[in-house]
């Protein structure tokens, strides 16, 4: 219980600091010309294909660089660089007084694949309809790119001089590919983006339900992404002569044992804070269960009930699931090889090597080989939770309280993965701050007809402007 009280002490202190933090006074909404600029930047980004297969993040980075240079950024304050012509990353800087260390804002330019036949519209055309912006990347995460570029342009035109440098990095290959931009920049040009801490719009949860805002979820921790190649090999043979050691059946047996096994229950400071705050938001039996898992020892029945909800279960334990299966070469032949991809989202504090050993124990078959494959950013560095810093949490508290009175700020651990895992691995505290509210029942990231509420986008334009001003105004 001591950790819980410490956490609430930090949050309370954050609120106090947030109410007095910085000289910036929150004003009215952005004017019509700013909103039009944000719209045009967003539209241009959506209509540039940045998929790994055929797209180019360099094209998008160059387009954003043109916007910034047009606003007065000059020389090395805007650069596009990368490992090859298609995988460019944008780095831009607003110079401050240097009283405090820089802040880095990261957001990726690439998007997951989108096939025209799967959509009811062209996924790479920016369409406004029925109160939504449609297009691949409208939720993940080109709206974040647009919000940051718009904010940097506004500040440059205003002649704003923060008390610290503000660094913007729009990057490649967060969704996949061989050249993750954040990892590449940190390994090759760390001096360009080194900072006191990092803000990432591609993480956290600003939640609403049917238009009602529920929570401002700030990601201070996330799971580590890791894929494993799970394989069985045998001689195969003619299908008229079935063998007892059928590769497909042996692989299926191991996957079924995995499906029936749960990893141990575990909380950290961030997830404790999340469940403590979420309990009062949700209320009822579910809220009571959230409080019960925070007890010492945690209530086993409450854990069991919450574990039946995938969203809550994923925040209490490491999860591993088979996502792809491949076997055989002909309809009339026994499979000589059967393999599956098992995707794991690993709790902070646990390594891919540890989970590999656990998978071997669960599958319990010496004929099944398990080999690590994809690692986010090409690195399996430790990914520790970020401390709930009063300056960061206070700034969020202040802006949220004025824009959305009564909506609680909640620390969260994302079950997915973002580039924040990489920056944390390099020792930079990182906070996921989306800036836009998305309906909990209509999250279409990576899916068909991806869309974002128009009102959420323009609220995000206001939020990020005020948030960055509060974070960087002279004290």
C-alpha positions in Angstrom: 0.0 0.0 0.0 3.0 2.3 0.5 3.5 2.6 -3.3 -0.1 3.6 -3.8 0.1 6.4 -1.2 3.4 7.7 -2.8 1.7 7.7 -6.2 -1.3 9.7 -5.0 1.1 12.1 -3.3 2.9 12.7 -6.6 -0.4 13.2 -8.4 -1.6 15.6 -5.7 1.6 17.6 -5.9 1.3 17.5 -9.7 -2.1 19.1 -9.5 -0.9 21.9 -7.2 2.1 22.6 -9.4 -0.1 22.4 -12.5 -2.4 25.1 -11.2 0.6 27.6 -10.9 2.9 26.3 -13.5 4.3 28.7 -16.1 3.3 32.1 -17.3 1.2 31.0 -20.2 -2.5 31.8 -19.8 -4.9 29.5 -21.6 -7.0 31.5 -24.0 -9.6 31.0 -26.7 -9.6 28.4 -29.4 -7.3 28.6 -32.4 -8.5 31.1 -35.0 -9.8 30.1 -38.4 -6.5 30.5 -40.3 -4.7 28.2 -37.7 -7.5 25.6 -38.0 -7.3 25.7 -41.8 -3.5 25.3 -41.7 -3.9 22.3 -39.4 -6.5 20.8 -41.7 -4.3 21.3 -44.8 -1.3 19.7 -43.1 -3.3 16.8 -41.9 -4.8 16.3 -45.4 -1.4 16.4 -47.1 0.0 13.8 -44.7 -2.9 11.4 -45.2 -2.6 11.6 -48.9 1.1 10.7 -48.9 1.5 6.9 -48.9 4.0 6.1 -46.1 3.5 2.3 -45.9 6.6 0.1 -45.7 5.8 -1.8 -48.9 5.6 1.1 -51.4 5.4 4.3 -49.5 8.0 6.9 -48.5 8.3 8.6 -45.1 10.9 10.9 -46.8 8.2 12.4 -49.0 6.1 13.2 -45.9 9.1 14.5 -44.0 10.1 16.8 -46.9 6.5 18.1 -47.1 6.5 18.9 -43.4 9.9 20.5 -43.7 8.5 22.8 -46.4 5.8 23.9 -44.0 8.3 24.6 -41.3 10.7 26.5 -43.5 7.8 28.5 -44.9 7.1 29.6 -41.3 10.7 30.9 -40.8 12.7 27.8 -39.7 16.1 28.0 -41.3 19.4 26.2 -41.7 20.0 23.2 -39.5 16.9 23.9 -37.5 15.0 21.7 -40.0 16.6 18.6 -41.4 15.5 15.5 -43.2 17.8 12.5 -42.8 17.7 8.7 -42.8 19.4 5.5 -43.7 18.0 5.4 -47.3 16.0 7.5 -49.7 12.6 6.1 -48.6 13.1 6.2 -44.9 13.6 9.8 -44.1 13.1 11.4 -40.6 12.3 15.0 -39.9 14.1 16.8 -37.0 13.2 20.4 -36.2 14.2 22.7 -33.3 12.9 25.8 -31.7 15.7 27.4 -29.7 15.0 28.4 -26.1 16.9 30.2 -23.4 18.6 27.1 -22.2 17.4 27.5 -18.6 16.1 24.0 -18.7 17.0 20.9 -20.8 15.2 20.3 -24.1 11.9 18.4 -24.6 11.7 16.0 -27.5 8.4 15.4 -29.2 8.3 12.2 -31.3 5.6 10.9 -33.7 5.9 8.5 -36.6 5.1 9.2 -40.2 4.6 5.6 -41.4 1.2 3.8 -41.4 0.2 0.2 -41.6 -0.8 -1.3 -45.0 -4.2 -0.4 -46.4 -5.8 -2.2 -49.4 -8.4 -0.4 -51.5 -10.6 -3.5 -51.7 -10.9 -3.7 -47.9 -12.1 -0.1 -47.6 -15.4 1.5 -48.6 -13.3 4.5 -49.9 -9.7 5.2 -51.0 -7.6 4.8 -47.8 -5.1 7.4 -49.1 -7.7 10.1 -49.8 -8.6 12.6 -47.0 -12.4 12.6 -46.7 -14.5 14.6 -44.3 -17.9 13.0 -43.8 -20.6 12.9 -41.0 -18.3 14.6 -38.5 -15.2 12.4 -39.1 -12.0 12.6 -41.0 -11.4 9.4 -42.9 -8.1 8.0 -44.2 -5.2 5.7 -43.3 -3.4 7.3 -40.4 -6.2 9.6 -39.2 -6.0 7.8 -35.8 -2.5 6.3 -36.0 -0.9 8.7 -36.0 -0.8 11.4 -38.6 -3.1 13.6 -36.6 -0.3 13.7 -34.0 2.2 14.7 -36.7 -0.2 17.5 -37.9 -0.8 18.7 -34.3 2.9 19.0 -33.6 3.8 20.7 -36.9 1.0 23.1 -36.5 2.1 24.0 -33.0 5.7 24.5 -34.0 4.6 26.8 -36.8 2.4 28.8 -34.5 5.1 29.3 -32.0 7.7 30.3 -34.6 5.4 32.9 -36.2 4.6 34.3 -32.7 8.3 34.6 -32.0 7.8 32.5 -28.9 11.1 31.8 -27.0 10.7 28.9 -24.5 13.0 28.4 -21.5 14.2 25.2 -23.1 14.8 23.9 -26.7 11.8 22.2 -28.2 12.7 19.3 -30.6 10.4 17.7 -33.1 11.2 14.3 -34.6 8.8 12.8 -37.1 10.1 9.3 -37.9 9.9 6.1 -40.0 9.1 2.5 -39.4 7.3 2.5 -36.1 4.7 0.1 -37.6 7.3 -2.2 -39.1 10.2 -2.2 -41.5 13.9 -2.4 -41.0 14.7 1.3 -40.2 12.9 2.4 -37.1 13.5 6.2 -37.2 13.7 6.8 -33.4 16.2 4.0 -32.9 18.2 5.1 -36.0 18.4 8.7 -34.8 19.4 7.7 -31.2 22.1 5.4 -32.5 23.5 7.7 -35.2 22.6 11.3 -34.2 21.7 11.3 -30.6 23.0 14.9 -30.1 20.2 16.1 -32.4 17.4 14.8 -30.3 18.8 14.3 -26.8 16.4 15.7 -24.2 15.3 15.8 -20.6 12.2 13.8 -21.4 10.0 12.8 -24.3 6.3 13.5 -25.3 4.7 11.0 -27.7 1.2 11.5 -29.1 1.2 7.9 -30.3 0.5 6.5 -26.8 -1.9 6.9 -23.9 -5.7 7.1 -24.0 -7.9 10.2 -24.2 -11.2 8.2 -23.7 -14.7 9.1 -24.5 -18.0 7.1 -24.8 -20.7 8.4 -27.2 -19.3 11.9 -26.9 -18.8 11.9 -23.2 -15.2 12.4 -22.1 -14.1 9.8 -19.6 -10.4 10.1 -18.9 -7.2 11.8 -19.9 -4.9 8.8 -19.9 -1.2 9.5 -19.8 1.0 6.7 -20.8 4.0 6.4 -18.5 4.7 2.7 -19.1 4.2 0.2 -21.9 4.9 -3.4 -22.8 7.8 -4.6 -24.8 6.8 -6.0 -28.2 8.4 -9.3 -29.2 7.6 -11.9 -31.9 8.7 -15.6 -31.7 9.0 -18.1 -34.5 7.5 -21.3 -33.2 8.3 -24.3 -35.5 8.0 -28.1 -35.8 9.9 -30.1 -38.4 9.6 -33.7 -39.4 10.1 -35.8 -42.6 6.6 -35.3 -43.9 5.5 -37.9 -46.5 2.5 -39.1 -48.5 -0.9 -38.1 -47.1 -2.2 -41.7 -47.5 0.3 -42.8 -44.8 -0.4 -40.5 -41.8 2.4 -40.4 -39.2 1.8 -40.1 -35.5 4.3 -37.2 -35.3 2.3 -34.9 -37.5 4.0 -31.5 -37.5 0.6 -29.6 -37.7 -0.9 -31.5 -34.8 2.3 -31.1 -32.7 2.3 -27.4 -33.3 -1.4 -27.1 -32.7 -0.9 -28.9 -29.4 1.7 -26.4 -28.2 -0.5 -23.5 -29.3 -3.5 -24.9 -27.4 -1.4 -25.2 -24.3 -0.4 -21.6 -24.7 -4.0 -20.5 -25.2 -5.0 -22.2 -21.9 -2.2 -20.6 -19.9 -2.0 -17.2 -18.3 1.1 -15.4 -17.3 1.3 -14.3 -13.6 -0.6 -11.3 -12.3 1.6 -8.3 -11.7 1.2 -4.6 -11.2 3.7 -1.7 -11.2 3.4 1.9 -9.9 1.7 3.1 -13.1 -0.8 0.3 -13.3 -1.6 0.6 -9.6 -2.3 4.3 -10.2 -4.4 3.4 -13.2 -6.6 0.9 -11.4 -6.9 3.2 -8.4 -8.2 6.1 -10.5 -10.2 4.0 -12.9 -12.1 2.3 -10.0 -13.9 5.5 -9.2 -14.6 6.2 -12.9 -16.0 2.8 -13.6 -17.7 2.2 -10.3 -20.0 -0.8 -9.4 -18.7 -4.3 -9.2 -15.9 -3.7 -11.6 -14.7 -0.7 -9.7 -14.8 -2.7 -6.5 -12.7 -5.4 -8.1 -10.1 -2.8 -9.2 -9.7 -1.7 -5.6 -9.6 -5.3 -4.4 -6.6 -6.2 -6.6 -4.7 -3.3 -5.0 -5.0 -4.9 -1.6 -2.1 -6.8 0.1 -2.4 -9.6 -0.8 -4.6 -8.9 -3.9 -8.0 -10.5 -4.0 -7.8 -13.6 -6.3 -11.5 -13.6 -7.2 -11.2 -10.0 -8.3 -8.2 -10.8 -10.4 -10.1 -13.7 -12.0 -13.1 -11.5 -12.8 -11.1 -8.6 -14.3 -9.0 -11.1 -16.3 -12.1 -12.0 -18.3 -12.0 -8.5 -19.8 -9.2 -8.5 -22.4 -8.5 -4.7 -21.9 -7.9 -5.1 -18.1 -6.2 -8.5 -18.4 -3.6 -7.0 -20.7 -2.7 -4.5 -18.1 -2.2 -7.1 -15.4 0.1 -9.6 -17.1 2.3 -10.4 -20.0 0.3 -11.8 -22.9 1.3 -14.1 -25.8 -0.9 -15.1 -28.7 -0.5 -16.9 -32.0 -1.1 -14.4 -34.8 0.0 -16.3 -38.0 0.2 -20.0 -38.9 1.9 -21.7 -41.9 2.2 -25.4 -42.8 2.5 -27.8 -45.6 3.2 -27.5 -49.3 0.6 -29.7 -51.0 -2.9 -31.0 -50.3 -1.8 -34.6 -50.8 1.4 -34.4 -48.6 2.1 -34.5 -44.9 3.5 -31.2 -43.7 7.3 -31.4 -43.2 7.2 -28.0 -41.4 4.6 -26.2 -39.4 5.3 -22.9 -37.9 3.4 -20.0 -36.2 4.2 -16.5 -35.2 3.5 -15.9 -31.5 3.3 -12.3 -30.6 4.1 -11.3 -27.0 3.5 -8.0 -25.2 5.9 -8.2 -22.2 5.5 -6.4 -18.9 8.3 -4.0 -17.9 11.0 -5.7 -15.9 10.9 -8.9 -17.9 13.2 -9.8 -20.8 12.4 -11.5 -24.2 14.8 -14.3 -23.1 12.8 -15.0 -20.0 9.5 -15.1 -21.9 11.1 -17.5 -24.5 12.0 -19.9 -21.7 8.5 -19.6 -20.3 7.0 -20.4 -23.7 9.1 -23.5 -24.0 7.8 -24.6 -20.6 4.2 -24.0 -21.5 4.4 -25.8 -24.9 6.2 -28.7 -23.2 7.4 -30.4 -26.4 11.0 -30.8 -27.3 10.1 -31.0 -31.0 8.9 -27.4 -30.9 11.6 -24.9 -31.4 11.1 -21.2 -30.3 13.3 -18.5 -31.8 12.9 -14.7 -31.2 12.3 -12.7 -34.4 11.0 -9.2 -34.6 11.9 -6.8 -31.8 10.5 -3.2 -31.8 13.2 -0.9 -33.0 15.7 -3.8 -33.3 16.4 -3.5 -29.6 15.4 -5.4 -26.5 16.8 -2.9 -24.0 15.0 -2.7 -20.7 11.8 -0.5 -20.9 11.3 0.8 -17.3 8.2 2.8 -16.4 8.7 6.6 -16.5 8.4 8.5 -13.2 5.3 10.5 -12.8 7.2 13.8 -12.9 5.3 16.8 -11.2 6.3 19.2 -14.0 4.8 16.9 -16.8 1.8 15.7 -14.8 1.2 19.2 -13.5 1.2 20.7 -17.0 -1.3 18.1 -18.2 -3.5 18.6 -15.1 -3.6 22.4 -15.7 -4.5 22.3 -19.4 -7.0 19.4 -19.0 -8.7 21.1 -16.0 -9.4 24.2 -18.1 -10.3 22.5 -21.3 -12.3 19.6 -19.9 -13.3 20.4 -16.3 -14.0 17.3 -14.2 -12.3 14.8 -16.6 -9.7 12.9 -14.5 -6.1 12.6 -15.5 -5.1 8.9 -15.2 -1.6 7.3 -15.5 -1.7 4.3 -17.8 0.4 1.4 -19.1 -0.3 0.7 -22.8 -0.8 -2.9 -23.8 0.4 -2.1 -27.2 3.9 -0.9 -28.2 5.2 2.5 -29.4 8.5 4.3 -30.0 8.3 5.3 -26.4 9.7 1.8 -25.5 12.8 2.8 -27.5 13.4 6.2 -25.9 12.8 4.7 -22.4 15.4 2.1 -23.3 17.9 4.9 -24.0 17.3 6.3 -20.6 14.8 9.1 -21.6 11.6 9.3 -19.5 8.7 9.2 -22.0 5.0 10.2 -21.7 2.2 9.2 -24.1 -0.1 12.2 -24.6 -2.6 11.7 -27.5 -4.2 15.1 -27.3 -7.3 13.8 -29.1 -10.3 12.0 -27.7 -11.3 8.7 -29.4 -14.5 6.7 -28.6 -13.7 3.5 -26.7 -16.2 1.7 -29.0 -14.9 3.0 -32.3 -11.1 2.7 -32.3 -10.3 1.9 -36.0 -6.5 2.1 -35.8 -4.9 -0.3 -38.2 -8.4 -1.2 -39.4 -10.9 -0.7 -42.2 -12.2 2.9 -42.8 -10.0 4.4 -40.1 -11.4 7.7 -38.9 -11.1 10.5 -36.3 -13.8 12.8 -35.0 -13.4 16.3 -36.6 -14.1 17.9 -33.2 -11.4 15.8 -31.5 -8.8 16.9 -34.0 -9.5 20.6 -33.5 -9.5 20.2 -29.7 -6.1 18.6 -30.2 -4.9 21.7 -32.0 -5.8 23.8 -28.9 -4.5 21.2 -26.4 -1.1 20.8 -27.8 -0.5 24.5 -28.2 -1.4 25.2 -24.6 0.3 22.1 -23.3 3.7 22.8 -24.9 3.5 26.5 -23.8 2.9 25.4 -20.2 5.7 22.9 -20.3 8.2 25.4 -21.7 7.2 28.9 -20.3 9.7 30.6 -18.1 9.1 29.8 -14.4 
